[in-house]
Amino acid sequence: MAEDSGRKWDRCLADSAVKLITGLGVGALFSVLLFKRRMWPVAFGAGAGIGMACSNCQHDLRSPYLLHRHMVKDQ
């Protein structure tokens, strides 16, 4: 049980890092190309990335009985 919880938290933190970096990158790209180097697209991208990561983490942590296909052994 503790190993599964640790695996979920690791997946959550990795997903959060990826989505934050991607949101920052997309926001910076839009800031440079379309919005004359304003800061709000970067903040919006980071916020959207963190929001998606939080939603994924909540779904993953609240579904304790979800079986993942690669973990189920053939009988």
PDB file of N, CA, C and O in Angstrom:
ATOM      1  N   MET A   1       0.823  -1.182   0.000  1.00  0.00           N
ATOM      2  CA  MET A   1       0.000   0.000   0.000  1.00  0.00           C
ATOM      3  C   MET A   1       0.879   1.262   0.000  1.00  0.00           C
ATOM      4  O   MET A   1       0.610   2.196  -0.756  1.00  0.00           O
ATOM      5  N   ALA A   2       1.914   1.297   0.831  1.00  0.00           N
ATOM      6  CA  ALA A   2       2.797   2.452   0.894  1.00  0.00           C
ATOM      7  C   ALA A   2       3.600   2.595  -0.397  1.00  0.00           C
ATOM      8  O   ALA A   2       3.879   3.706  -0.847  1.00  0.00           O
ATOM      9  N   GLU A   3       3.967   1.453  -0.990  1.00  0.00           N
ATOM     10  CA  GLU A   3       4.705   1.494  -2.247  1.00  0.00           C
ATOM     11  C   GLU A   3       3.841   2.072  -3.360  1.00  0.00           C
ATOM     12  O   GLU A   3       4.327   2.844  -4.187  1.00  0.00           O
ATOM     13  N   ASP A   4       2.570   1.706  -3.384  1.00  0.00           N
ATOM     14  CA  ASP A   4       1.655   2.228  -4.388  1.00  0.00           C
ATOM     15  C   ASP A   4       1.436   3.729  -4.197  1.00  0.00           C
ATOM     16  O   ASP A   4       1.374   4.482  -5.168  1.00  0.00           O
ATOM     17  N   SER A   5       1.321   4.155  -2.942  1.00  0.00           N
ATOM     18  CA  SER A   5       1.154   5.576  -2.657  1.00  0.00           C
ATOM     19  C   SER A   5       2.400   6.357  -3.077  1.00  0.00           C
ATOM     20  O   SER A   5       2.289   7.443  -3.644  1.00  0.00           O
ATOM     21  N   GLY A   6       3.552   5.822  -2.808  1.00  0.00           N
ATOM     22  CA  GLY A   6       4.794   6.468  -3.223  1.00  0.00           C
ATOM     23  C   GLY A   6       4.917   6.561  -4.727  1.00  0.00           C
ATOM     24  O   GLY A   6       5.386   7.566  -5.261  1.00  0.00           O
ATOM     25  N   ARG A   7       4.492   5.506  -5.412  1.00  0.00           N
ATOM     26  CA  ARG A   7       4.522   5.505  -6.876  1.00  0.00           C
ATOM     27  C   ARG A   7       3.589   6.578  -7.436  1.00  0.00           C
ATOM     28  O   ARG A   7       3.923   7.256  -8.408  1.00  0.00           O
ATOM     29  N   LYS A   8       2.416   6.726  -6.812  1.00  0.00           N
ATOM     30  CA  LYS A   8       1.468   7.759  -7.260  1.00  0.00           C
ATOM     31  C   LYS A   8       2.036   9.155  -7.046  1.00  0.00           C
ATOM     32  O   LYS A   8       1.904  10.020  -7.913  1.00  0.00           O
ATOM     33  N   TRP A   9       2.670   9.382  -5.890  1.00  0.00           N
ATOM     34  CA  TRP A   9       3.246  10.705  -5.618  1.00  0.00           C
ATOM     35  C   TRP A   9       4.403  11.000  -6.562  1.00  0.00           C
ATOM     36  O   TRP A   9       4.549  12.134  -7.018  1.00  0.00           O
ATOM     37  N   ASP A  10       5.221  10.009  -6.859  1.00  0.00           N
ATOM     38  CA  ASP A  10       6.314  10.205  -7.809  1.00  0.00           C
ATOM     39  C   ASP A  10       5.787  10.573  -9.185  1.00  0.00           C
ATOM     40  O   ASP A  10       6.296  11.485  -9.837  1.00  0.00           O
ATOM     41  N   ARG A  11       4.755   9.848  -9.619  1.00  0.00           N
ATOM     42  CA  ARG A  11       4.138  10.136 -10.912  1.00  0.00           C
ATOM     43  C   ARG A  11       3.529  11.533 -10.918  1.00  0.00           C
ATOM     44  O   ARG A  11       3.609  12.247 -11.917  1.00  0.00           O
ATOM     45  N   CYS A  12       2.922  11.918  -9.800  1.00  0.00           N
ATOM     46  CA  CYS A  12       2.303  13.232  -9.688  1.00  0.00           C
ATOM     47  C   CYS A  12       3.351  14.349  -9.775  1.00  0.00           C
ATOM     48  O   CYS A  12       3.153  15.329 -10.493  1.00  0.00           O
ATOM     49  N   LEU A  13       4.447  14.205  -9.056  1.00  0.00           N
ATOM     50  CA  LEU A  13       5.489  15.230  -9.081  1.00  0.00           C
ATOM     51  C   LEU A  13       6.161  15.324 -10.452  1.00  0.00           C
ATOM     52  O   LEU A  13       6.469  16.420 -10.919  1.00  0.00           O
ATOM     53  N   ALA A  14       6.383  14.201 -11.080  1.00  0.00           N
ATOM     54  CA  ALA A  14       6.985  14.218 -12.416  1.00  0.00           C
ATOM     55  C   ALA A  14       6.046  14.863 -13.423  1.00  0.00           C
ATOM     56  O   ALA A  14       6.484  15.645 -14.267  1.00  0.00           O
ATOM     57  N   ASP A  15       4.765  14.543 -13.341  1.00  0.00           N
ATOM     58  CA  ASP A  15       3.771  15.136 -14.228  1.00  0.00           C
ATOM     59  C   ASP A  15       3.674  16.639 -14.000  1.00  0.00           C
ATOM     60  O   ASP A  15       3.557  17.408 -14.954  1.00  0.00           O
ATOM     61  N   SER A  16       3.723  17.056 -12.744  1.00  0.00           N
ATOM     62  CA  SER A  16       3.659  18.480 -12.419  1.00  0.00           C
ATOM     63  C   SER A  16       4.860  19.229 -12.996  1.00  0.00           C
ATOM     64  O   SER A  16       4.710  20.320 -13.546  1.00  0.00           O
ATOM     65  N   ALA A  17       6.034  18.651 -12.871  1.00  0.00           N
ATOM     66  CA  ALA A  17       7.236  19.303 -13.404  1.00  0.00           C
ATOM     67  C   ALA A  17       7.166  19.436 -14.924  1.00  0.00           C
ATOM     68  O   ALA A  17       7.499  20.485 -15.475  1.00  0.00           O
ATOM     69  N   VAL A  18       6.736  18.378 -15.594  1.00  0.00           N
ATOM     70  CA  VAL A  18       6.646  18.411 -17.057  1.00  0.00           C
ATOM     71  C   VAL A  18       5.622  19.447 -17.511  1.00  0.00           C
ATOM     72  O   VAL A  18       5.882  20.217 -18.435  1.00  0.00           O
ATOM     73  N   LYS A  19       4.463  19.465 -16.865  1.00  0.00           N
ATOM     74  CA  LYS A  19       3.423  20.407 -17.280  1.00  0.00           C
ATOM     75  C   LYS A  19       3.798  21.853 -16.954  1.00  0.00           C
ATOM     76  O   LYS A  19       3.456  22.757 -17.717  1.00  0.00           O
ATOM     77  N   LEU A  20       4.486  22.089 -15.849  1.00  0.00           N
ATOM     78  CA  LEU A  20       4.937  23.438 -15.517  1.00  0.00           C
ATOM     79  C   LEU A  20       5.949  23.935 -16.537  1.00  0.00           C
ATOM     80  O   LEU A  20       5.828  25.055 -17.034  1.00  0.00           O
ATOM     81  N   ILE A  21       6.933  23.125 -16.851  1.00  0.00           N
ATOM     82  CA  ILE A  21       7.969  23.522 -17.820  1.00  0.00           C
ATOM     83  C   ILE A  21       7.351  23.741 -19.199  1.00  0.00           C
ATOM     84  O   ILE A  21       7.700  24.701 -19.886  1.00  0.00           O
ATOM     85  N   THR A  22       6.443  22.866 -19.609  1.00  0.00           N
ATOM     86  CA  THR A  22       5.788  23.019 -20.905  1.00  0.00           C
ATOM     87  C   THR A  22       4.948  24.288 -20.940  1.00  0.00           C
ATOM     88  O   THR A  22       4.979  25.024 -21.926  1.00  0.00           O
ATOM     89  N   GLY A  23       4.196  24.549 -19.872  1.00  0.00           N
ATOM     90  CA  GLY A  23       3.387  25.769 -19.809  1.00  0.00           C
ATOM     91  C   GLY A  23       4.240  27.020 -19.859  1.00  0.00           C
ATOM     92  O   GLY A  23       3.899  27.984 -20.545  1.00  0.00           O
ATOM     93  N   LEU A  24       5.349  27.007 -19.135  1.00  0.00           N
ATOM     94  CA  LEU A  24       6.262  28.155 -19.188  1.00  0.00           C
ATOM     95  C   LEU A  24       6.833  28.350 -20.598  1.00  0.00           C
ATOM     96  O   LEU A  24       6.930  29.475 -21.087  1.00  0.00           O
ATOM     97  N   GLY A  25       7.202  27.264 -21.229  1.00  0.00           N
ATOM     98  CA  GLY A  25       7.768  27.347 -22.582  1.00  0.00           C
ATOM     99  C   GLY A  25       6.774  27.864 -23.604  1.00  0.00           C
ATOM    100  O   GLY A  25       7.099  28.728 -24.418  1.00  0.00           O
ATOM    101  N   VAL A  26       5.572  27.336 -23.559  1.00  0.00           N
ATOM    102  CA  VAL A  26       4.543  27.781 -24.507  1.00  0.00           C
ATOM    103  C   VAL A  26       4.184  29.241 -24.235  1.00  0.00           C
ATOM    104  O   VAL A  26       4.016  30.028 -25.167  1.00  0.00           O
ATOM    105  N   GLY A  27       4.068  29.599 -22.953  1.00  0.00           N
ATOM    106  CA  GLY A  27       3.777  30.989 -22.611  1.00  0.00           C
ATOM    107  C   GLY A  27       4.873  31.933 -23.067  1.00  0.00           C
ATOM    108  O   GLY A  27       4.586  33.013 -23.582  1.00  0.00           O
ATOM    109  N   ALA A  28       6.123  31.541 -22.886  1.00  0.00           N
ATOM    110  CA  ALA A  28       7.238  32.381 -23.331  1.00  0.00           C
ATOM    111  C   ALA A  28       7.259  32.514 -24.846  1.00  0.00           C
ATOM    112  O   ALA A  28       7.545  33.588 -25.376  1.00  0.00           O
ATOM    113  N   LEU A  29       6.958  31.428 -25.542  1.00  0.00           N
ATOM    114  CA  LEU A  29       6.913  31.471 -26.997  1.00  0.00           C
ATOM    115  C   LEU A  29       5.827  32.434 -27.486  1.00  0.00           C
ATOM    116  O   LEU A  29       6.075  33.255 -28.369  1.00  0.00           O
ATOM    117  N   PHE A  30       4.636  32.332 -26.916  1.00  0.00           N
ATOM    118  CA  PHE A  30       3.561  33.244 -27.295  1.00  0.00           C
ATOM    119  C   PHE A  30       3.894  34.683 -26.907  1.00  0.00           C
ATOM    120  O   PHE A  30       3.551  35.621 -27.628  1.00  0.00           O
ATOM    121  N   SER A  31       4.556  34.851 -25.778  1.00  0.00           N
ATOM    122  CA  SER A  31       4.931  36.186 -25.335  1.00  0.00           C
ATOM    123  C   SER A  31       5.877  36.850 -26.334  1.00  0.00           C
ATOM    124  O   SER A  31       5.710  38.022 -26.673  1.00  0.00           O
ATOM    125  N   VAL A  32       6.854  36.105 -26.795  1.00  0.00           N
ATOM    126  CA  VAL A  32       7.837  36.662 -27.720  1.00  0.00           C
ATOM    127  C   VAL A  32       7.238  36.875 -29.104  1.00  0.00           C
ATOM    128  O   VAL A  32       7.484  37.902 -29.736  1.00  0.00           O
ATOM    129  N   LEU A  33       6.455  35.911 -29.578  1.00  0.00           N
ATOM    130  CA  LEU A  33       5.966  35.987 -30.955  1.00  0.00           C
ATOM    131  C   LEU A  33       4.743  36.878 -31.137  1.00  0.00           C
ATOM    132  O   LEU A  33       4.630  37.561 -32.155  1.00  0.00           O
ATOM    133  N   LEU A  34       3.833  36.886 -30.183  1.00  0.00           N
ATOM    134  CA  LEU A  34       2.556  37.567 -30.417  1.00  0.00           C
ATOM    135  C   LEU A  34       2.272  38.758 -29.508  1.00  0.00           C
ATOM    136  O   LEU A  34       1.559  39.674 -29.916  1.00  0.00           O
ATOM    137  N   PHE A  35       2.798  38.772 -28.305  1.00  0.00           N
ATOM    138  CA  PHE A  35       2.342  39.748 -27.324  1.00  0.00           C
ATOM    139  C   PHE A  35       3.416  40.731 -26.882  1.00  0.00           C
ATOM    140  O   PHE A  35       3.359  41.231 -25.759  1.00  0.00           O
ATOM    141  N   LYS A  36       4.379  41.019 -27.723  1.00  0.00           N
ATOM    142  CA  LYS A  36       5.393  42.047 -27.494  1.00  0.00           C
ATOM    143  C   LYS A  36       6.094  41.918 -26.143  1.00  0.00           C
ATOM    144  O   LYS A  36       6.285  42.901 -25.428  1.00  0.00           O
ATOM    145  N   ARG A  37       6.463  40.710 -25.821  1.00  0.00           N
ATOM    146  CA  ARG A  37       7.239  40.386 -24.619  1.00  0.00           C
ATOM    147  C   ARG A  37       6.560  40.811 -23.324  1.00  0.00           C
ATOM    148  O   ARG A  37       7.210  41.310 -22.404  1.00  0.00           O
ATOM    149  N   ARG A  38       5.281  40.614 -23.262  1.00  0.00           N
ATOM    150  CA  ARG A  38       4.563  40.864 -22.009  1.00  0.00           C
ATOM    151  C   ARG A  38       4.665  39.630 -21.127  1.00  0.00           C
ATOM    152  O   ARG A  38       4.979  38.538 -21.603  1.00  0.00           O
ATOM    153  N   MET A  39       4.401  39.811 -19.846  1.00  0.00           N
ATOM    154  CA  MET A  39       4.610  38.722 -18.892  1.00  0.00           C
ATOM    155  C   MET A  39       3.375  37.847 -18.705  1.00  0.00           C
ATOM    156  O   MET A  39       3.504  36.705 -18.263  1.00  0.00           O
ATOM    157  N   TRP A  40       2.196  38.340 -19.023  1.00  0.00           N
ATOM    158  CA  TRP A  40       0.996  37.575 -18.697  1.00  0.00           C
ATOM    159  C   TRP A  40       0.872  36.254 -19.462  1.00  0.00           C
ATOM    160  O   TRP A  40       0.331  35.307 -18.892  1.00  0.00           O
ATOM    161  N   PRO A  41       1.329  36.124 -20.701  1.00  0.00           N
ATOM    162  CA  PRO A  41       1.231  34.788 -21.323  1.00  0.00           C
ATOM    163  C   PRO A  41       2.080  33.725 -20.615  1.00  0.00           C
ATOM    164  O   PRO A  41       1.711  32.552 -20.575  1.00  0.00           O
ATOM    165  N   VAL A  42       3.207  34.144 -20.065  1.00  0.00           N
ATOM    166  CA  VAL A  42       4.068  33.204 -19.339  1.00  0.00           C
ATOM    167  C   VAL A  42       3.363  32.756 -18.054  1.00  0.00           C
ATOM    168  O   VAL A  42       3.343  31.569 -17.729  1.00  0.00           O
ATOM    169  N   ALA A  43       2.786  33.721 -17.329  1.00  0.00           N
ATOM    170  CA  ALA A  43       2.071  33.385 -16.100  1.00  0.00           C
ATOM    171  C   ALA A  43       0.837  32.537 -16.398  1.00  0.00           C
ATOM    172  O   ALA A  43       0.527  31.606 -15.655  1.00  0.00           O
ATOM    173  N   PHE A  44       0.143  32.853 -17.470  1.00  0.00           N
ATOM    174  CA  PHE A  44      -1.034  32.062 -17.851  1.00  0.00           C
ATOM    175  C   PHE A  44      -0.635  30.636 -18.215  1.00  0.00           C
ATOM    176  O   PHE A  44      -1.305  29.688 -17.807  1.00  0.00           O
ATOM    177  N   GLY A  45       0.439  30.470 -18.971  1.00  0.00           N
ATOM    178  CA  GLY A  45       0.903  29.138 -19.351  1.00  0.00           C
ATOM    179  C   GLY A  45       1.326  28.316 -18.150  1.00  0.00           C
ATOM    180  O   GLY A  45       1.021  27.127 -18.064  1.00  0.00           O
ATOM    181  N   ALA A  46       2.033  28.954 -17.214  1.00  0.00           N
ATOM    182  CA  ALA A  46       2.456  28.244 -16.007  1.00  0.00           C
ATOM    183  C   ALA A  46       1.244  27.857 -15.165  1.00  0.00           C
ATOM    184  O   ALA A  46       1.182  26.747 -14.636  1.00  0.00           O
ATOM    185  N   GLY A  47       0.290  28.760 -15.042  1.00  0.00           N
ATOM    186  CA  GLY A  47      -0.923  28.470 -14.276  1.00  0.00           C
ATOM    187  C   GLY A  47      -1.747  27.353 -14.891  1.00  0.00           C
ATOM    188  O   GLY A  47      -2.277  26.499 -14.179  1.00  0.00           O
ATOM    189  N   ALA A  48      -1.853  27.360 -16.206  1.00  0.00           N
ATOM    190  CA  ALA A  48      -2.594  26.293 -16.888  1.00  0.00           C
ATOM    191  C   ALA A  48      -1.895  24.945 -16.706  1.00  0.00           C
ATOM    192  O   ALA A  48      -2.555  23.924 -16.512  1.00  0.00           O
ATOM    193  N   GLY A  49      -0.574  24.940 -16.770  1.00  0.00           N
ATOM    194  CA  GLY A  49       0.177  23.700 -16.572  1.00  0.00           C
ATOM    195  C   GLY A  49       0.007  23.151 -15.166  1.00  0.00           C
ATOM    196  O   GLY A  49      -0.205  21.952 -14.983  1.00  0.00           O
ATOM    197  N   ILE A  50       0.099  24.029 -14.168  1.00  0.00           N
ATOM    198  CA  ILE A  50      -0.076  23.588 -12.781  1.00  0.00           C
ATOM    199  C   ILE A  50      -1.511  23.136 -12.539  1.00  0.00           C
ATOM    200  O   ILE A  50      -1.746  22.173 -11.808  1.00  0.00           O
ATOM    201  N   GLY A  51      -2.467  23.824 -13.146  1.00  0.00           N
ATOM    202  CA  GLY A  51      -3.877  23.424 -12.991  1.00  0.00           C
ATOM    203  C   GLY A  51      -4.144  22.040 -13.557  1.00  0.00           C
ATOM    204  O   GLY A  51      -4.836  21.234 -12.935  1.00  0.00           O
ATOM    205  N   MET A  52      -3.601  21.762 -14.733  1.00  0.00           N
ATOM    206  CA  MET A  52      -3.764  20.434 -15.317  1.00  0.00           C
ATOM    207  C   MET A  52      -3.076  19.371 -14.472  1.00  0.00           C
ATOM    208  O   MET A  52      -3.606  18.273 -14.299  1.00  0.00           O
ATOM    209  N   ALA A  53      -1.907  19.690 -13.950  1.00  0.00           N
ATOM    210  CA  ALA A  53      -1.175  18.734 -13.111  1.00  0.00           C
ATOM    211  C   ALA A  53      -1.939  18.442 -11.821  1.00  0.00           C
ATOM    212  O   ALA A  53      -2.010  17.290 -11.392  1.00  0.00           O
ATOM    213  N   CYS A  54      -2.511  19.475 -11.198  1.00  0.00           N
ATOM    214  CA  CYS A  54      -3.297  19.276  -9.971  1.00  0.00           C
ATOM    215  C   CYS A  54      -4.516  18.405 -10.241  1.00  0.00           C
ATOM    216  O   CYS A  54      -4.851  17.532  -9.441  1.00  0.00           O
ATOM    217  N   SER A  55      -5.176  18.642 -11.365  1.00  0.00           N
ATOM    218  CA  SER A  55      -6.337  17.835 -11.724  1.00  0.00           C
ATOM    219  C   SER A  55      -5.952  16.371 -11.931  1.00  0.00           C
ATOM    220  O   SER A  55      -6.654  15.472 -11.468  1.00  0.00           O
ATOM    221  N   ASN A  56      -4.850  16.135 -12.617  1.00  0.00           N
ATOM    222  CA  ASN A  56      -4.386  14.761 -12.830  1.00  0.00           C
ATOM    223  C   ASN A  56      -3.997  14.096 -11.515  1.00  0.00           C
ATOM    224  O   ASN A  56      -4.281  12.916 -11.309  1.00  0.00           O
ATOM    225  N   CYS A  57      -3.350  14.845 -10.623  1.00  0.00           N
ATOM    226  CA  CYS A  57      -2.949  14.287  -9.332  1.00  0.00           C
ATOM    227  C   CYS A  57      -4.165  13.935  -8.481  1.00  0.00           C
ATOM    228  O   CYS A  57      -4.193  12.882  -7.845  1.00  0.00           O
ATOM    229  N   GLN A  58      -5.161  14.804  -8.465  1.00  0.00           N
ATOM    230  CA  GLN A  58      -6.378  14.513  -7.705  1.00  0.00           C
ATOM    231  C   GLN A  58      -7.046  13.253  -8.229  1.00  0.00           C
ATOM    232  O   GLN A  58      -7.479  12.406  -7.448  1.00  0.00           O
ATOM    233  N   HIS A  59      -7.131  13.126  -9.544  1.00  0.00           N
ATOM    234  CA  HIS A  59      -7.765  11.945 -10.131  1.00  0.00           C
ATOM    235  C   HIS A  59      -6.974  10.684  -9.785  1.00  0.00           C
ATOM    236  O   HIS A  59      -7.555   9.647  -9.468  1.00  0.00           O
ATOM    237  N   ASP A  60      -5.662  10.780  -9.848  1.00  0.00           N
ATOM    238  CA  ASP A  60      -4.820   9.616  -9.578  1.00  0.00           C
ATOM    239  C   ASP A  60      -4.858   9.220  -8.099  1.00  0.00           C
ATOM    240  O   ASP A  60      -4.896   8.032  -7.779  1.00  0.00           O
ATOM    241  N   LEU A  61      -4.848  10.192  -7.211  1.00  0.00           N
ATOM    242  CA  LEU A  61      -4.811   9.893  -5.784  1.00  0.00           C
ATOM    243  C   LEU A  61      -6.175   9.481  -5.237  1.00  0.00           C
ATOM    244  O   LEU A  61      -6.238   8.791  -4.220  1.00  0.00           O
ATOM    245  N   ARG A  62      -7.254   9.883  -5.878  1.00  0.00           N
ATOM    246  CA  ARG A  62      -8.596   9.545  -5.389  1.00  0.00           C
ATOM    247  C   ARG A  62      -9.146   8.252  -5.968  1.00  0.00           C
ATOM    248  O   ARG A  62     -10.248   7.841  -5.604  1.00  0.00           O
ATOM    249  N   SER A  63      -8.422   7.613  -6.841  1.00  0.00           N
ATOM    250  CA  SER A  63      -8.900   6.365  -7.432  1.00  0.00           C
ATOM    251  C   SER A  63      -7.996   5.213  -6.990  1.00  0.00           C
ATOM    252  O   SER A  63      -7.147   4.764  -7.760  1.00  0.00           O
ATOM    253  N   PRO A  64      -8.171   4.733  -5.756  1.00  0.00           N
ATOM    254  CA  PRO A  64      -7.251   3.706  -5.253  1.00  0.00           C
ATOM    255  C   PRO A  64      -7.458   2.327  -5.876  1.00  0.00           C
ATOM    256  O   PRO A  64      -6.562   1.487  -5.811  1.00  0.00           O
ATOM    257  N   TYR A  65      -8.615   2.081  -6.475  1.00  0.00           N
ATOM    258  CA  TYR A  65      -8.894   0.747  -6.989  1.00  0.00           C
ATOM    259  C   TYR A  65      -8.758   0.659  -8.500  1.00  0.00           C
ATOM    260  O   TYR A  65      -9.184  -0.324  -9.105  1.00  0.00           O
ATOM    261  N   LEU A  66      -8.173   1.668  -9.109  1.00  0.00           N
ATOM    262  CA  LEU A  66      -7.973   1.663 -10.544  1.00  0.00           C
ATOM    263  C   LEU A  66      -6.842   0.695 -10.888  1.00  0.00           C
ATOM    264  O   LEU A  66      -5.735   0.810 -10.363  1.00  0.00           O
ATOM    265  N   LEU A  67      -7.126  -0.245 -11.761  1.00  0.00           N
ATOM    266  CA  LEU A  67      -6.117  -1.209 -12.184  1.00  0.00           C
ATOM    267  C   LEU A  67      -5.487  -0.732 -13.482  1.00  0.00           C
ATOM    268  O   LEU A  67      -6.187  -0.383 -14.433  1.00  0.00           O
ATOM    269  N   HIS A  68      -4.177  -0.721 -13.513  1.00  0.00           N
ATOM    270  CA  HIS A  68      -3.460  -0.359 -14.724  1.00  0.00           C
ATOM    271  C   HIS A  68      -3.155  -1.635 -15.487  1.00  0.00           C
ATOM    272  O   HIS A  68      -2.777  -2.648 -14.899  1.00  0.00           O
ATOM    273  N   ARG A  69      -3.318  -1.580 -16.770  1.00  0.00           N
ATOM    274  CA  ARG A  69      -3.218  -2.773 -17.579  1.00  0.00           C
ATOM    275  C   ARG A  69      -1.843  -3.434 -17.495  1.00  0.00           C
ATOM    276  O   ARG A  69      -1.752  -4.662 -17.475  1.00  0.00           O
ATOM    277  N   HIS A  70      -0.789  -2.651 -17.446  1.00  0.00           N
ATOM    278  CA  HIS A  70       0.543  -3.256 -17.441  1.00  0.00           C
ATOM    279  C   HIS A  70       0.893  -3.896 -16.109  1.00  0.00           C
ATOM    280  O   HIS A  70       1.898  -4.601 -16.016  1.00  0.00           O
ATOM    281  N   MET A  71       0.091  -3.670 -15.078  1.00  0.00           N
ATOM    282  CA  MET A  71       0.362  -4.257 -13.774  1.00  0.00           C
ATOM    283  C   MET A  71      -0.428  -5.549 -13.530  1.00  0.00           C
ATOM    284  O   MET A  71      -0.108  -6.302 -12.611  1.00  0.00           O
ATOM    285  N   VAL A  72      -1.439  -5.805 -14.335  1.00  0.00           N
ATOM    286  CA  VAL A  72      -2.267  -6.983 -14.151  1.00  0.00           C
ATOM    287  C   VAL A  72      -1.584  -8.167 -14.833  1.00  0.00           C
ATOM    288  O   VAL A  72      -1.240  -8.095 -16.013  1.00  0.00           O
ATOM    289  N   LYS A  73      -1.391  -9.245 -14.097  1.00  0.00           N
ATOM    290  CA  LYS A  73      -0.740 -10.436 -14.637  1.00  0.00           C
ATOM    291  C   LYS A  73      -1.763 -11.331 -15.302  1.00  0.00           C
ATOM    292  O   LYS A  73      -2.908 -11.421 -14.860  1.00  0.00           O
ATOM    293  N   ASP A  74      -1.345 -11.987 -16.359  1.00  0.00           N
ATOM    294  CA  ASP A  74      -2.215 -12.951 -17.025  1.00  0.00           C
ATOM    295  C   ASP A  74      -2.413 -14.167 -16.141  1.00  0.00           C
ATOM    296  O   ASP A  74      -1.489 -14.610 -15.459  1.00  0.00           O
ATOM    297  N   GLN A  75      -3.624 -14.702 -16.158  1.00  0.00           N
ATOM    298  CA  GLN A  75      -3.927 -15.874 -15.316  1.00  0.00           C
ATOM    299  C   GLN A  75      -3.929 -17.143 -16.121  1.00  0.00           C
ATOM    300  O   GLN A  75      -4.165 -18.220 -15.574  1.00  0.00           O
TER     301      GLN A  75
END
